[in-house]
Amino acid sequence: MKPKYLLLLLLLIPIDFLSYTQITELLRQPSDVAVLFGVFFLAMLLVGNFIIIRYLLSKINRS
């Protein structure tokens, strides 16, 4: 079962990269609302990554 969780962990890298590029495009906009959404999505990306990585590492260590 470890390879499945390791694969999910590796798939998280390109997803994070693509998400981060979209967020930085929002942060570079001149609109205050776009920047606010960019900061919100960046915070959600960080919280989501923390939860997902913590879960996957617990499953890898438990197996």
N, C-alpha and C positions, 0 to 999 in steps of 0.2 A: 504494500500500500504506500510505501514511501515514494516511489517514482511518481505516483499520481499527484501528490502534494508538492513535490519538487517541480514538476511540470507547471502546476498552477502558479507557483512562486516565480518561475522563469517567465511565464506569460504576463505576469504583472508588470514587468519591466517595460515592454513596448506600449502597453496600455497607459502606464504612467507617463511615458515620454510623449505620447500623442496628446494626452490630457493636458500636460504641462504646456505644450506649445499652444494649445487653444486658449488656455488661461492667460498666458503671456500676451497673446493677441488682444485679449480683453483689457489687460492692464495697460496696454500702450494706447488705447483709445483716448481721445480728448474728452469724452463724455464721463461725467462723474458717476452716472448710473452704471456704465460699462465697467468702470474701475471697481465699483462696489460689488458688482456681480463677480468680477474676477477675484477679488479678495475672498468673497464668500465661497466660491468654488475651490479656491486654493486651500482654504481651511477645511472644507469637506473632503478634499483629496487627501490631506494629511491625516485627518481622523479616520477616513476609510482605509488608508494604507496601514495605519497602526493596528486597526482591528483585524484586517485580513492577514497581515504578516504575523501578528500575535497568534491568531487561530491556526494558521498553517504550521508555524513552528511548534505549537503545542501538539498538533497531530503528528508531526514528524518525530518529535522526541518521545511521544507515547507509544508509537508503533514499534 
